[in-house]
Amino acid sequence: MRGRDERSGALFSYVDLEARVPNSHPLRVIRALANDALAALARDFSALSASRGRPSIPPEKVLRAMLLQAFYPICSERQLMQRLDFDLLFRWFVGLGIDNCVWDHSVFWKNRDRLLDGDVAAKFLAAVLAQPRVKRLLSNDYFSVDGALIEAWASMKSFAQTKARRTRWTIRLRVRRIAQSRS
């Protein structure tokens, strides 16, 4: 069953996350773009969800969290859940209230994999990049790679690539290809 994408806790909490994020913060623009793309995919989300059972993590929140994982140097789902637990900006962007519990990392990656297997994540990225307001946010002028992460991933302990790393690289490559094809 599909979970609902709404923030709770405003009635009983004295901390308003909306007021804590400055109006000039760049994630405000990105969140608005993401929400527009997510609204267009409501039917795809409903098609992936079962009609009965416990509510899942709302797919909108999973996709917003995946955006944060791509924007910030967060290498694992555990680290992402830790950041969601203590970072108010992350909570606001994903749509979690201040009193909401953060998901377990294993539940998150299962929901993420369901979205990736159903090609909903690719449709989401395509819908975001298709918006005219995104053009001014993209640039082909400069690209950098953090060599520390590459060196760490090539250590003796990490010969077998995990599915999460392959997925993250696949998403980044798809975004680059879509951005290059649009320019």
Buried (B, 14 or more C-beta within 10 A) or exposed (E): EBBEBEBBBEEEEEEEBEEEBEEEBEBBBBBEBBEEBBEBBEEBBEEBBEEEEEEBBBBBBBBBBBBBBEEEEBBBBBBBBBBBEEBEBBBBBBBBBBEBEBBEBEEBBBBBBBBBEBEBBBBBBBBBBEBEEBEEEEEEEEEEEEEEEEEEBEEEEEEEEEEBBEBBEEBEEBBEEBBEEEE
